Amino acid sequence: MDKQTDNQSPAESGLPPLNQLYFYLTEGCNLACRHCWLAPRFDPDGDKCPVLPLELFSTAIREAKPLGLTGVKLTGGEPLLHPGIMEILDITRQQELDFTMETNGLLCTPEIAAAIALQKDPFVSVSLDGADDRTHDTIRGLEGAFAKATRALGQLAATGLRPQVIMSIMRSNVDQVEKVITLAEDLGAASMKFNIIQPTGRGEAVREGAAGLPLDKLIRLGRQVEGEMADKTGLKLYFDYPAAFHPLKHFTAAEDGCGVCSILSILGVLPNGAYALCGIGSHVEELVFGKAGHDPLAELWKKNPVLNQLRAGLPDRLTGICGDCLMKHQCLGACIAQNHYSSGSLWAPYWFCEQADAMGLFPASRHSFSFK
């Protein structure tokens, strides 16, 4: 191993810090959401699919700490399906790591909610895709999902946490946006994030088919959410379209985990222990970099060619509308993993911006040529 890596911090060696690990704890999920970008296997009881071994979870954290690790995000599949979830919560608490979790809420209990509340700076998002059980359960693929998700929000709020609600937007629920905002506020949430369906995994069929909302309507809805709807609620509202579409005030006020992707300071850990750019490694083999417990993380973080390409090339090597965008230093291509999945290139433009530009919907004031 290189002596400099052993003795120097990331900053001293010229590397960006590895601030956060995204743990994809299981290959399975107890829901079958029609839009899921990861498309995990349906595993209602959590006994059919591989999960991340606890020893590899601990190994990844131990090796990441000298590289600058300050936080973890637990996601899935469904993270609460992991049979060792309470042990995992003990580890993250003892290691004093900033804590983020994304969950569908079905398996949340008062005990789990209390363990989450003990974490350092806990932030929990619960998915809620409708204001009633019929809408949410149809999208999520399981009867009773709505009742359990709303119960989870109540359990988390009872501990003193104020969770975030995530709503994925499509034709079947777009008319319930304001009702879900009201419901989230009533359930004790602090914020809401509105996700655009990504053309990855099962989301490809939704995005390109009749269930997806057209780009012009998504852009219009985003402006309504961040404008008039935000003025009517005490919740912080965030619409997850690219940086070029947000008002400038967003970049001074964004919080609650709603900024742009910190692609240069994160790494994913897949259920088999593999290190990857993020969960996209489940679909794209070339974005898997090694394995916890086998490949030293310090060496991977320093020498992996994909990571070094990104460090050297972002944002100047971005092409198309992303290369021309004034927000590219803030946005960094929106989602490099999605761009690679769609085109096979790390430098390809983000699909949303590319389509918006072709349709004449990309904000003219964010084009670099408008200032030449």
C-alpha positions in Angstrom: 0.0 0.0 0.0 1.2 3.5 -0.8 2.9 5.1 2.2 1.3 8.5 1.5 -2.2 7.0 1.8 -1.3 5.4 5.1 0.0 8.6 6.7 -1.9 11.4 5.2 -5.5 12.5 5.4 -7.5 12.8 2.1 -7.0 16.5 2.0 -3.3 16.2 2.5 -3.0 13.7 -0.2 -5.1 15.7 -2.7 -8.1 13.4 -2.6 -11.6 14.5 -1.8 -12.9 13.1 1.5 -15.2 10.1 1.4 -17.9 11.8 3.4 -20.7 9.3 3.2 -21.4 5.6 2.4 -24.7 4.6 0.9 -25.6 1.1 2.2 -28.0 -0.9 0.0 -28.7 -3.4 2.8 -30.7 -6.0 0.9 -31.5 -7.2 -2.6 -35.1 -7.6 -1.7 -38.1 -5.4 -0.9 -41.5 -6.1 0.7 -43.2 -3.9 -1.9 -43.3 -4.1 -5.7 -43.4 -0.4 -6.7 -44.2 0.0 -10.3 -41.6 2.8 -10.7 -38.6 1.6 -8.7 -35.3 2.5 -10.3 -33.5 -0.4 -8.5 -36.2 -3.0 -9.2 -35.3 -5.3 -6.3 -36.9 -8.7 -6.1 -40.2 -9.0 -4.2 -39.4 -10.5 -0.8 -42.3 -9.9 1.6 -40.8 -11.7 4.6 -37.1 -10.8 4.0 -36.0 -14.4 3.7 -35.5 -14.9 0.0 -32.8 -12.4 -1.0 -29.2 -11.8 0.0 -28.5 -9.1 2.6 -25.3 -7.3 3.5 -23.3 -9.3 6.1 -22.8 -7.3 9.3 -19.1 -7.9 9.3 -18.8 -6.2 5.8 -21.0 -3.3 7.1 -18.5 -2.8 9.9 -15.5 -3.3 7.7 -16.6 -0.6 5.2 -17.2 1.9 8.1 -13.8 1.1 9.7 -11.9 1.5 6.5 -13.8 4.6 5.4 -13.3 6.6 8.6 -9.7 7.5 8.0 -10.8 8.7 4.5 -13.1 11.3 6.0 -16.4 9.3 6.7 -18.9 11.4 8.7 -22.2 9.8 7.7 -24.1 6.8 6.3 -27.3 6.4 4.4 -29.3 3.1 4.8 -31.5 2.2 1.9 -32.4 -1.0 0.0 -34.4 -2.6 -1.3 -36.0 -2.0 2.0 -33.5 -1.5 4.7 -35.8 -2.5 7.6 -36.0 -6.0 6.0 -32.4 -6.7 7.1 -32.5 -9.2 9.9 -29.7 -7.4 11.7 -31.2 -3.9 11.5 -31.1 -3.3 15.2 -27.4 -4.3 15.3 -26.7 -2.0 12.4 -28.4 0.9 14.2 -26.2 0.1 17.2 -23.1 0.3 15.1 -24.0 3.6 13.5 -24.9 5.1 16.8 -21.7 3.9 18.5 -19.6 5.2 15.6 -21.3 8.6 16.0 -22.1 8.9 12.2 -24.6 11.3 10.8 -27.6 9.1 10.0 -29.9 9.0 7.0 -32.5 6.3 6.1 -34.9 5.9 3.2 -37.8 3.5 4.0 -41.3 2.5 2.9 -42.2 2.3 6.6 -43.9 -1.0 6.5 -41.7 -2.6 9.1 -41.2 0.4 11.4 -42.0 -0.3 15.1 -41.8 1.9 18.1 -38.6 0.1 19.1 -37.0 0.8 15.7 -38.2 4.4 15.7 -36.7 4.9 19.1 -33.3 3.5 17.9 -33.4 5.8 15.0 -34.0 8.8 17.2 -30.9 8.0 19.2 -28.7 8.3 16.1 -26.4 11.3 15.5 -28.4 13.9 13.5 -31.0 11.4 12.3 -32.9 12.1 9.0 -35.5 9.7 7.8 -37.6 9.7 4.6 -40.8 7.7 4.3 -42.4 7.1 0.9 -46.0 8.2 0.5 -47.4 8.3 -3.0 -51.0 9.2 -2.4 -53.4 10.8 0.0 -55.5 7.6 0.3 -54.9 3.9 0.5 -56.2 3.2 -3.0 -53.8 5.5 -4.8 -50.7 4.6 -2.6 -51.3 0.9 -2.5 -51.8 0.6 -6.3 -48.5 2.4 -7.0 -46.7 0.4 -4.3 -48.1 -3.0 -5.3 -49.4 -4.1 -1.9 -52.7 -3.7 -0.1 -52.3 -2.1 3.3 -49.0 -0.2 2.5 -50.7 3.2 3.0 -51.8 2.4 6.5 -48.4 1.1 7.5 -46.5 4.0 5.9 -48.7 6.6 7.7 -48.3 4.6 11.0 -44.5 4.7 10.6 -44.6 8.5 10.1 -46.6 8.8 13.4 -44.2 6.5 15.2 -41.2 8.5 14.1 -42.9 11.8 15.0 -43.7 10.4 18.5 -40.0 10.1 19.2 -39.5 13.8 18.5 -38.2 13.2 15.0 -39.7 15.2 12.1 -39.4 12.9 9.1 -39.4 13.7 5.4 -42.2 12.4 3.1 -41.1 11.4 -0.4 -43.7 11.4 -3.2 -42.9 10.0 -6.6 -44.9 11.9 -9.2 -46.9 10.2 -12.0 -50.2 10.6 -13.8 -52.2 8.6 -11.2 -51.3 10.7 -8.2 -50.4 14.2 -9.6 -53.8 15.5 -8.6 -53.2 14.6 -5.0 -50.0 16.6 -4.4 -51.7 19.3 -2.3 -53.6 16.7 -0.3 -50.4 14.7 0.4 -48.7 18.0 1.6 -51.6 18.5 4.1 -51.4 14.8 5.2 -47.6 15.0 5.7 -48.0 18.1 7.8 -50.7 16.4 9.9 -48.5 13.4 10.5 -45.6 15.4 11.9 -43.3 15.6 8.9 -40.9 18.5 8.5 -40.4 18.4 4.7 -41.5 16.9 1.5 -39.5 15.8 -1.5 -41.2 15.2 -4.9 -39.3 12.7 -7.0 -39.4 12.5 -10.8 -39.6 8.9 -12.1 -36.2 7.9 -13.5 -35.8 5.9 -16.7 -34.0 3.1 -14.8 -35.2 -0.3 -13.8 -39.0 -0.5 -13.6 -39.0 3.3 -13.9 -38.2 3.0 -17.6 -41.6 1.7 -18.5 -43.4 4.3 -16.4 -41.3 7.2 -17.7 -41.7 6.3 -21.3 -45.3 5.0 -21.1 -48.7 6.4 -20.4 -48.2 6.4 -16.6 -45.4 9.0 -16.7 -46.1 12.7 -16.6 -44.9 14.7 -19.6 -41.9 17.0 -19.1 -43.8 20.2 -19.6 -46.3 19.3 -16.8 -43.4 18.2 -14.5 -41.7 21.5 -15.0 -44.9 23.4 -14.4 -45.7 21.4 -11.3 -42.2 22.0 -9.9 -42.7 25.7 -10.2 -46.0 25.5 -8.4 -44.6 23.3 -5.6 -41.6 25.7 -5.0 -43.8 28.8 -5.4 -47.5 28.9 -4.4 -47.7 25.6 -2.6 -44.6 26.3 -0.5 -46.2 29.6 0.6 -49.2 27.7 2.0 -47.5 25.2 4.2 -45.1 25.0 7.1 -43.3 22.2 5.4 -40.1 22.6 3.4 -40.9 21.5 -0.1 -38.3 20.3 -2.6 -39.0 19.3 -6.2 -36.3 17.0 -7.5 -35.7 18.3 -11.0 -32.2 19.5 -12.1 -30.5 22.6 -10.7 -31.1 24.7 -13.8 -34.9 24.6 -13.1 -34.7 25.8 -9.5 -34.9 29.4 -8.5 -31.6 30.8 -7.2 -32.9 31.1 -3.7 -33.0 27.3 -3.6 -29.2 27.1 -3.4 -28.9 29.3 -0.3 -31.8 27.6 1.5 -31.6 23.9 0.5 -31.4 21.6 3.4 -32.8 18.3 4.8 -30.7 16.3 2.3 -32.2 18.0 -0.7 -29.1 19.4 -2.4 -27.4 18.1 -5.5 -25.7 14.7 -5.6 -22.3 14.8 -3.9 -20.9 12.3 -6.4 -17.2 13.1 -5.6 -17.6 12.3 -1.9 -19.8 9.3 -1.7 -19.6 5.6 -2.4 -22.2 2.8 -2.5 -22.0 -0.5 -0.8 -24.2 -3.2 -2.4 -25.8 -6.1 -0.6 -23.0 -8.5 -1.6 -20.4 -6.1 -0.1 -19.3 -4.7 -3.4 -18.3 -1.0 -3.6 -20.0 0.9 -6.4 -20.6 4.4 -7.7 -24.1 4.0 -6.0 -26.9 1.5 -6.3 -26.6 1.7 -10.1 -23.9 -0.8 -9.7 -26.7 -3.4 -9.4 -27.4 -2.7 -13.1 -24.0 -1.6 -14.5 -21.1 -3.9 -13.9 -18.4 -1.4 -14.9 -19.5 0.9 -12.0 -18.6 -1.7 -9.4 -15.1 -1.2 -8.0 -14.2 -3.9 -5.5 -15.5 -5.6 -2.4 -15.4 -4.8 1.3 -13.2 -7.2 3.2 -11.3 -8.1 0.1 -10.1 -4.8 -1.6 -8.6 -2.2 0.7 -10.9 0.8 0.6 -8.1 3.4 0.8 -6.4 1.9 -2.3 -9.8 1.8 -4.2 -10.6 5.4 -3.2 -7.2 6.6 -4.4 -6.6 4.6 -7.5 -9.9 3.5 -9.1 -9.9 4.8 -12.7 -13.6 5.7 -12.8 -13.4 7.7 -9.6 -10.3 9.5 -10.9 -11.9 10.2 -14.2 -14.8 11.9 -12.4 -12.4 13.9 -10.2 -10.4 15.1 -13.2 -13.3 15.6 -15.6 -16.3 17.1 -13.7 -17.8 19.3 -14.8 -15.7 20.3 -17.8 -16.1 17.1 -19.7 -19.9 17.1 -19.6 -21.4 17.2 -23.0 -24.6 18.5 -24.6 -26.8 20.7 -22.6 -25.0 19.8 -19.4 -21.8 21.1 -20.8 -23.5 24.3 -21.9 -25.3 24.9 -18.6 -24.3 27.7 -16.3 -25.3 25.5 -13.3 -22.9 22.7 -14.2 -20.4 23.5 -11.4 -23.3 23.2 -8.9 -25.2 20.3 -10.6 -22.3 18.1 -11.9 -24.5 16.6 -14.5 -27.5 15.9 -12.1 -26.9 12.1 -11.8 -23.7 10.7 -13.4 -24.9 7.2 -12.6 -28.2 7.7 -14.5 -26.4 9.3 -17.4 -24.0 6.3 -17.7 -26.9 3.9 -17.4 -28.8 5.6 -20.3 -25.9 6.2 -22.6 -22.8 4.2 -21.5 -20.9 7.5 -21.0 -20.0 9.3 -17.8 -20.1 12.6 -19.6 -23.5 12.3 -21.3 -26.1 14.9 -20.6 -28.9 14.2 -18.1 -32.0 12.9 -19.8 -34.4 15.4 -18.3 -32.3 18.4 -19.4 -31.6 16.9 -22.8 -35.3 16.4 -23.5 -36.2 19.7 -22.1 -33.7 21.5 -24.3 -35.0 19.7 -27.4 -38.5 20.7 -26.5 -37.5 24.4 -25.9 -38.3 24.1 -22.2 -34.8 24.5 -20.8 -34.4 27.9 -19.0 -32.8 30.3 -21.5 -31.1 32.2 -18.7 -29.2 29.0 -17.7 -27.6 28.6 -21.1 -24.0 29.7 -21.2 -24.4 31.1 -24.7 -26.9 33.6 -23.4 -24.0 35.4 -21.7 -21.6 35.3 -24.6 
